Amino acid sequence: MSEARYRLGVDIGGTFTDATLVDESTGRLWNAKVSSTPADPSQGFLIVTQQILERAELAPETLRYVVHATTVATNAIIEGKVAPTALITTEGFRDILEIARQIRPSLYDTQFEKPTPLVPRDRCFGVRERLDASGAVVTPLDEAAIPHIATVIQEAKIESVAVCFLHSYLNARHEQRAGEILRAHAPDIAISLSSDVAPEIREYFRASTTVINAALRPIVSRYLKNIEKRLRAQGVASELLVMQSSGGLMTFADARRRPVFMVESGPAAGVITAAHLGEALGHANVISFDMGGTTAKVGLVQNGIPRITKDYEVGSVAQPGSGGFRAGGYPIRTPVIDLVEIGAGGGSIAWVDSGGVLRVGPQSAGADPGPACYGQGGTEPTVTDANLVLGRLNPGYLLGGDLRLDGALAHAAIEQRIAQPLGLDVVRAAHSIVEIANVAMINALRLVSVQRGHDPRDFALTAFGGAGPLHANRLAHEMNIPVTVIPTSPGTASALGLLVTDITYDYATTLIERVDRLESRAVADVFADLSQQGTAALAAAGVASADMAFVRQIDLRYVGQSYELTLPYPDGKVTGIDLGNLLQEFHAEHNRVYGHSVPGEPVETVNLRLTALGTIVKPPLLEKSSTGHDPRAAQRDSRPVFFGELSEFVDCPIYDRYALGAGMEIPGPAIVEEYDSTSVIHPEYYATVDQYGTLLLTKRAVLP
């Protein structure tokens, strides 16, 4: 039997399921891409796994890790297909989910309706108990009430229960005792305690996070158990891991227990890829642009670290990661990579609204039936159809020719649904579809950069996803981003992110105290306790002590503020010098985020955070040999391609990405084709091939 030294990453998207296989010792990569199977996502997982193992001529036993990114948790919430769930809370607070917050996404929208609570009121139960704001017991837990609630829950065929008592983040004894009684009387019901899931201040956010965890547990557990069972049947005996929303990995067992930590599993993988490539190529500041078939996702990496947020909503009309609370969905208080996700993918449908205005998305043709040009019964025009009409896609080379496109169907769909209603010719209509999609993505880029206080000119744009390289050059031009990075195999790059990240566990404890009154012993004790929990979790996941690392953070705010900023916690003991530096960093960060700071105002701590890391050796990037500097040696053919800046079709050279050697420079306009994506180089731009085969797009004037 071959040595188990290979890692497999599988990323299930709305349109395609991607896989990347890497040899840990050499860094050699294999990629595969198949259509997703929405009716049973695990089927696409198994198909792509079998395909990539056959392509690499490897046995299942050679796999050391299998890492998975999935949207199954997000989709369950958005589609309302969660498990029947109950909530047990402090007496008098059973309406917490109904009341939610007294805000709305749009201040003057009087027609707005709050999202329907995931737990209806008749499944919310109040229990007599009470802790005060210091965690001291005011009213003991009425233990006799729990068995009756357990009986009612079982009779209602409820599968999962969330327990969230007032101030349990300071004292978890009542929640833990309630959980013990529930398990004794209802052993088949999944139980989620807020003190385990989100032990932080703010009752509604903690309750919402715990309820989402409870509602997802049966769904995610069945999904992961199904994948595990079928993988084991195929002979895969490796460790099975899942990407978390924060960009770290967790075991299948942990994911079944705390699925709320994997709600944004899929999109997070792409940002990790961008950070990894940026570090390897010398770009510490990167804007990640991942455009697939259903959505486009944008994230920001600063100083090599993806931006993390803890203020996040999912479901209903919420727009994941777009910053701030919008009250349009269900809030989650877990670490999440800060993303802006919009409905602008290759399969996004173009349509004309009642006012005669052309729109693109957010509806998507998905994998079934897909864009009109797929020939699978779709009749709605999409961004992919538009790119095909403009000559930017090769109808015979999508997925290396495995998926053939029908230009006549794309032309007919755009003509009937867009061109005729608007009085345009088909080419102009197709170009308008692409430009409108570009505008939506430019707005997303602004959200993660300009509106966060960052100058996009200080960043590189890393573009991937099947459709990302088609649009990236245009977006970088509009945003004045100096360089665009297009990795090899961009269509499966998110799956690569699964293989270059670490196992992580995130912990938090609320500690509200003015910084000038902060006792170093109290802080040290909290971090010691969190470190102990992290060490135990990493050890249970099979991580050796030498591979463990811990990252400490602290949430600070001005006394009286409602929300806080998260800063790195200084190593060592809290000394006067350390505190002074910490406060200076807080004032500077407050000024950057909000445009002002008040150094004379008192500052207080809110939460202490710790991330336990189980570091995994990252496979090296393979260097590409030089095959000369004349790109014509890699030119496959040419075809007419439409560029808006030229207002016409031009005869455009088409290059084979796999034939490009290190050091080659390709002048635009040009098209570079590979198995899983197509890169468009606009006029007045060059693409340079670096030592790893990466395409670096810059303006001609920038080159020497």
N, C-alpha and C positions, 0 to 999 in steps of 0.2 A: 504493500500500500504506500502511496506517495505521502510525503510529509505534509501535514496540515499547516500550510503557510499562506493560504489565500484568503482574502476578504471579499465578501460580496455585499454590495449595497443595492437595494431595490427601492425605487421611489415611485409610488402610484399616484398619478395625476388624473385630472378629469378627462383627458383625452388619450394620453399615452402612459404606459408603464415602462420605466427606464431601469436599466441595470448596469452596474459597473463592477468588474472583477479586477482585483489587483494582486500581483505577486509581491508579498511583503519584502522579500529579499532583493528583488531586482527593480521593482517599480513598474513592471510591464502591465499594461492595461488592456482589458477587453470590454467592449460595450455592446449592448443589445437594447432594442426598443420594439415594443409591441403595442397594439391598441389595448386600452384599458377595458375591463369587463365590468361595467357598472352594476350589473345584477349580482355579481359575485366577485368583488375585487381580488380575493385570494386566488381566483383562477388565473388572472393575468400575472400575478406574482409567480405562480408555479410554472406557467408557460415561459416567462422570460428567464427564470432560473434554469430551467432545463435547456433552453436555447443557448444561453451564454456558456454553460458548462460544456455543451457539445461543441460550441465554437472554439473553446479553449482546450478541448480534448482532455478534460479533467473529470475525475470521479467525485461524487458528492462528499466523500470522506476527506478530501483535501481541503475543505473549507474550515477555517479557524473561527471566523466570525461571519454571521449574516446580520446585516443592519438594515432596518426597514424604516421608511418614512411614509406616512399615510395621512389621508384626509378623512378617514372613516369617522373620527370623533367629531370633527367640524361638521361634516355632512349630516351626522345624526342629529345635531342640534339645529342646524339650518332647516332640515326637512321635518323636524318635529318627531323623529323616529327614535326617541329615547325610551329607556325602560320605565315602567310604572314605578314611581318614586314617592316616598313620604318624607316629611320633615318633622322632627321633634325639636322643640325649642322651649325657651323659658316661658312660663305661663304669662299671658298678656301680650306675647310677641308673635302669635301665630300668623298675623297679617303682614309680617315683614316683607315677604315676597310681593304681595299685592301693593303695598305702599311704595316700595322701592325708593326712588328719589323724586323730589319735587322739581324736576327739570325736564326739558324736552330738547330734542336735537335741534329744532329750529324755534327760536324764541316766539315768533308770531304765527306759528302753525297751529291754529286752533283745532285742526282736524286730526292731529297726531294721536295715535293710540299706542299706549305702552305695550311692549311685547307680552304675550300671554305667559304667566308664570309657568315654569317647568313642573311645578308641583301645585295642583289645584288646592283651593282652600280646605276642601273637605278631607284632604290628606295631610293637613298640617295640624300637629298636636302640641298643645301646651302642657308643660309639666311644672308643678310647683317646685321651685328651687331659685336661689338668687345668690350671686356674688356681687360684692361692691367693686368700685373702680380700682381697688388695690388687690383684688383677688381673694379677699377674706370672705368667708361664708356668712351670709346674712340669714338665708333660709336653707336648711338642709334639703337635699334631694328627696323627693317623695318616691322612694323606690317601689312602693306598692302600686303606683300608677303604670309603671313600665310594662308588666306582664299583660295588663288589659290592652294597652296600645299594641303590643306584639300580636295579640289574638286578632284585633281588628285589622291589622295590616295583613296578616296571613289570609284572613277571610276575603279581603279585597284583592288577593293575588298580586300584591305589590312585591317587586323583585329587589328593591334597594331602599335604604333608609339613610338620610342625612341627619346628623345630630349637631345642633349649634346652640349652645347656651350662652347667655350674656357673660362677657368678660372671661370666657374660658381660655383665652390666649394667655391669661395670667395664672390661671389655676385650672388644670384639666381634670381634676378628680371627679367632678360630677359627670362630665361627658364619658370618662373612662368607665365609671360604674354603670352608667346607663347602657353603654355598649356591651358590658359583660352580661347584664341582665337580658338584653335583647338577643345576644348570641345563645344564651341558655334556653330561651323560649322560642326563638325563631332561627335555628342554626342555618337554614338554607338561604337566608336573606343577606345580601351584601350590606355592610354597615360602614359609613364614612363619618369620621369625627372631625369637626372643624379644627380642633386642637392638633390633629395630625396633618390635615390637608393645608390649612392656611392659618397658622397661629399668630394673627396680626390684628391690630386695632381696626375698628370700623365694622360694625355688626352686619350691615347689609352686604358689603363686599365679601366678608367671610362666609356668610350664609349662602350667597349666590355661588361662590367658588365650590363650597362643599356640596351643594345641591347638584351642580353640574358634574362634579366627580361621581356622586352617587348615581345620577341618571345615566352616566356613560359606562359605569363599571360592568354591568351585564353585557352590554353591546360589545365593548372593546374586548372583554374577556372571551366571549364566544368567538369573536373574529380572530384574535391572536391564538387561541387554542386550536382553531381550525387550521390556521397556517402551520402551527407547530406540528400538529398531528400529520399533516400531509407532507411536510418537509421530512419528518422522521421516517415516514413510509418510503420516501425517495432515497433514503440513506444519508441524509444530512444530519450529522450528530454534533454540529458546532454550537457555540454560544449564540443565542438569539437576542439581539438588541434592538431598541427602538429609539429613533431620534426624538428628543424633547423639544418643546417650543423654545427653550432657551438656547438651543444649539448643542447641548450635550447628549449623551447616550444614557439609556436606562435599560435594564433587563426586561424581558417579556413579563416576568413575574411582578416586577415593580410597576410596569405599565398597566397590568391588570388591576393592581391595587390603587394606583393614583393616575388614572387616565387623563385627568384635567391638565396634567403636565405635558401632554402630547397633543393638545388641541391644534396647535400650529406646527405640527411635526414636519409636514412636507415643505412648506415655504422656508422654514428655518435652515434646511439643508443647503439651499442655494446660497445663502449669505455666508455660511461656513466655507463653502467652496470659494467664494470671492475673497474672503479673508486669507485663506490658505494660498491661493494663487498670488494675491497681492504681496504677501510676505515673501514668497519665493522669487517674485519678479522685482522686488524693491519698491513696491507701492504700499506704504503704510496706511494711506488714506484712500479708501475705495468706495465707490457707490455701486452696489450690486443691482444689476438689472436682469431679471429672470422672466422671460416671456415665453409662455407655453401655449397650449392650444386653447385653454379656457380663461386664464387670467395672466396679468403681468404683475410682478412683485418687485418692489424696490426697497432696498435696505441700505444702511450706512455703516461703514467700518472706519473707525478713527483710531490711529496709532495701533493698527493691527487688531483691534478689539471690536466686535460687532456691538452696536448700540442695543442695550437691553431696556425694556420698559416693564413696569408692573401694573400699568393702568391700561387695561385691554378689555374689549368687548367682542362677543361672538354671537352670531345668530340674528334672526329678525332682519331689521334694516341696518344693523351695525355695519360699519366699514372697517374691517380688521386693521389695526395698527396705524390708523391715520392720525392718531394723536389726540389726547384729551378724552374726556368722557362725553359721549353724545347722547346717552340714555336711549339709544335705539336698539340695544341688545342686552345681553346678559354679561355683567362684569365678571372678570376673573382676576384674582390677585395671586398670580404666579409669575415668575420671570419668563418673559417672552421677547424674542428678538424683535426689535421695533421695525415693523414693516408697513408699507403702504401697498395694499393689494386692490387692484381695480379689474373690472370685467373687460379687459382689452387683450385678448389672446388671438392666436391665429384663427380660432373657430368662432370669434365674436361676430354676431350677426349684424349686418348693416340694414337699416330700415328708415323709412320716411315717416315722421310723426304727423299728427293731425294738422300742424301748422305749416307743413311742407318743408320741414327742416331735416336734413340728413343726420342720422344718429348712428353710432356704432356701439354695440353692447348695451347693457351687460349680459344680455342673453347670449348663450353659446350653443353652437351646433354639437359640441362635445364629440365623443367618439362614435356615437350612434344617433343620427345618421352621418354626422360629420359635415364638413363643407360640401357645397354642391359639386365641386370638382372631384370629390372622392367617388362619385358614382354609386353611392349607397342609398339613394333615395332622397337625399337632402335637396331642397329647392331654394333655401334662403341663401343670399350672398353673404360671404364672410370676408375677413381680412385676408385669409389664404387665397380665396378666389380672386381678390383684387390684385394681390402680388403676382398671381399666375397670369392674369390678363396683362399686367405691366411688363411681363417677360422676366421678372426677377426669380421666378422658380422654374426649374426644369421639370416638365411634366413626366419625364421618364426616369427621374433620378431621386425622388423622395424615398428615404430609407434605402438608399442604394439601388432603387428600382423595384423594391418589394411592394411599394405603394405607388401606383401610377395615377396621375391626375388627368382629368378630362377638361381641356381648355374650352371646348365648345359648351359644356355644361356651366362652367364658370361665367363665360361670356353671356349666355342666355339668362342666368340668374341675375346678374348685375343689370343687364339691359331691361328686363321685365320689371324688376323690383325697385331699381334706383334710377337708371338713366332715363327711361321714358317718363316716369312721374315728374322728374326734375327738369326735363328738356335738355339733357346733356348727352354727349356721345359716350360710348361705353368706356373709353380710355380715361376721359376726364372724370367720369363717375368713379372708376376704380382708383384713380389717383386721389380723389377727394376722400374716399373711404380710408385709404392709408394715412392721409394727412390728419384726418379727424382722430384716428386711433393714436397717431403720434402726439397730438395735442394733449390727449388724456394722459399719456405716459409722461409727457413733459411736466404736466401739473403734479404728477406723483413724484417725479424727481425733485421738483421744487419743495414739496412737502417735507422730504427727508433731509434736504440740504438748506436752502435759503430760509425756510420757515423754522428751522431748528437752529438758526444762527451760524450756518456753515456756508462758506463760499465754494460753489462747485468747481471753480477754477483751481482749487487746491486739491482736487481729487482726480483719480482715474475712474473711468466707467468700465466695469467688467460686465460684459454682455454674454448671456448664455440662454439656455432653453432653445427649443426647436425654432422659434420665431425671433428670438432676441437679436442675433446677428443681422437679420434682415432690416431691422429698424434702428440699430444702435448708432450708426454713423450719423444719421439725421438728428437723433436726439442729442448727441454730444455736440453737434454743430450749433443747435439752438441754445444749449445751456453753456456754451463756451468752455466745455470740458476739454482739456488739452490732449488727452490720449484715451483711446478706447482699446480695451484688452479683450480679445476673443480667444478663449482657450481652445485647445484641440478637443474634438467631440463635445461641442457646446450643448448639443441636444440632450446629452445624458450627464451634464456636469453636476446637476444637483445630486445625482446618485454618488458622485465622487465625494461630495461633502460628507456623506455618511461614513466614509472610510478614513477621514482625516480629522476627526474630532475625538474627544475624550468622554469617558463615562463620568457623569456628574450627578450630584445630589445637592439640592438647594434647601437651605434652612433659614428660618427667620424667627426672631423673638422681639416682642415689643418692649422697649425701655424708654419711657418718657421722662427726661430729666434735663435741666439746663446744663449746658456744657461747662459753665463755670462752677457747677456743683457736682460734676461727674466724678465718681470714685473709680479709680483705676482697678481696684479689686473687684468691684461689681461687674465691670466690663469684661475683665479677664475671666471671671467665673462663667459668664454667659457664653463667651467664645469657646471656653474649654468644654462646656456642655455640648455646644453645637459640633465642635470638632470630634467629640466622642461619638455622637450620633453618626457623623459622616464617616468616621473610621470604621464603625461597625457595618454600615451599609456597603462601603467599598469592599470590605473584607468578605461580606456575604456574596458580593458579585465576583469574587475571585481575584481581586486586585492585590498585588503584593505591596507590603509597606513601603518599599523603595519607590514605588510608582504612584504614591499618594501625594497630593498637594492640596493646599487650602487657601482660598481667596476670601478675605474679610472685607466687608463694606459696612457703611453706616448711613442711615437716613437722617438728614438734618433739615431743620426749618427755623425760620424766625418764630419766636414765641407768639402765639396767636394765629399763625397761618393754618390753613386747612390741609395743605399738601406739602410734600417734602421732596428734597433732592437726594439722590444716592451718590455717595463719594467713596473712594477707596479708603479703607481704614489703615492708618500708619502701622507699620510693623513695630513690635516691641511694646513696652509699657507706655501708658498715657502720661507723658511728661508735659511740663508747661510749654516747652518748645514745640512738641508734637501738636498740642492743642492749638497753639498759635498758627502753625502751618495749616492745620485742618480748617480752622476758621477762615483763614485767607483764601483757601481753595473754595470753601463754600460761598463766600462773598463773590469771588470771581465767577463761579459757575452760575450763581443767581443772576449776576449781571449779564452773562452770556445768554442764558435762557429767557430771562424776562426783561432785559434791557435796563435794569437798575439793581442797586444793592444798597443796604443800609448798615455799614460796618459798625456803627455804634449801638445797634439793637441787639438784645440778647438772643442767643441761638440755643435750641434744644434738640436733643436726640429724639428719635421716634422708634426706629427699629434697628437692630443689629442683624446683619446677614452674613451667612457663610456658604460658600460653594465648595464642596468636597470633590476633588478631581482625581480620577483614576487615569493617569496619562497612558496613552497608547502610542507606540512608535509610528510616526508618519512615513508612509512610503515615499521614496524620492521621486522627483520629476525626472523623466527620461530626457536626455539631451538628444537633439536631432542633428544628424550629420549634414554637412554642407554639400550640396550638389551643384555648386556653381552659383553665380549671381544673376544669371539671365532667366527671368521668370517665364520666358517663352517656351522653355523646355517643359514647363508644367501646364502649358495652355492646352486645354482639351479641344475647344472649338470656340465659336462666337455666335451671338444671337442678338436680335434687336431688344433693347431694354429701355423703358421710359424713365426719364429723370425729370422731376419737376423744375429743377433749376435750369435745365436746358429746354424745357417745354417741348420735347420731342423724343422720339426713339433714336437711339444711337447704336451702332454696331459695337457690342460690348464683348471683350474677351472673357472667356470662361476658363477658370483655372481649377485643376484638380488639387485639392488641399494636401492630399497624401504625397504628391510629387513635389511639393514646395520644399526647398532646402533652407537651412539656416542662413541668414544674411540676405536673402532675396528681398527686393523692393518691388511692389506692384503698384503702378500708378492707376488712379481712378480716372474714368469709371471702369469698374471691373466687378466680376462676380467670382466668388470662390465657393466651390461645392464640395461637400463631404457627405458621409453616410447619413448623418442625423441633423444636418442644418445647412443653411446657405448664408454666406456673408456678402453683404452689398457694400462696395466701396464707391462712394459718391465722387463726382468730379471735384477737382482741387484737393483731393486727399490721396495719401499714400498708405499702403499696408506694408509694414516691415515684418519679416519672419525672424523671431529671436531664436536663441539656442535650444529652446524647448518646443519649437514649432508654433508658439503663440503668435497670433496676428496682432500687431500694434498699429492702430490707425491714428494718423496725425495729419494736420494740414501740411501742404507742400512747403509753405514758408517756414515751418518749424524745422524741417529737415536741413542738415548742413549742405 
